[in-house]
Amino acid sequence: MRRISPVLVPVFSAVFIVGCSGESEDKGGSPEGVRSSSSDSGASDREKVLEERAEKALALRAGDETGASFVEAGMERVGDGIHTRSVLSTGASYSLAVVCSGTGEVRLTVSVKRTEPQTVACDGVPVRQRLADVPTQVGIDVDGLAGASGIVGWRIDEVVE
């Protein structure tokens, strides 16, 4: 029969206790398997600030009005990108605004009649496009370029003429 060295018993005990105590700390609010650390907290605080900037730039907060008829909007991390298919009224005209708040650049591709990718800086300044005589479905894809990080948002408004 093999014997465990007396030196290893305290090490195994300490590992077991740390593992068990970590599990009880997670029940306080973090999703299962996700632990907050000071760097995670800093990252989420940074994302929150960047998201607020993007919302403000796109006038998504309550009381912000652009004068157009709001259709839909969304917000994602640059790393996740935006990949949406918007169902719109055929033949109508719309205004698309895309903003990236953070660092680097993203590539925006809008699938209407012609698809030409556009590079958008993550400087918090919205890029606007007029979408005239749209098909029933319009694809909006935004992907982060190398080194890009932050929050990217989009908003579609129907142009009322």
Buried (B, 14 or more C-beta within 10 A) or exposed (E): EEEEEEEEEEEEEEEEEEEEEEEEEBEEEEEEEEEEEEEEEEEEEBBEEBBBBBBBBBBBEEEEEEEBEBBEBBBBBBEEBBEBEBEBEEEBBBBBBBBBBBBBBBBBBBEBEEEEEEEBBBBBEBBEBEBEEBEEEBBBBBBBEEEBBBBBBBBBBBBEE
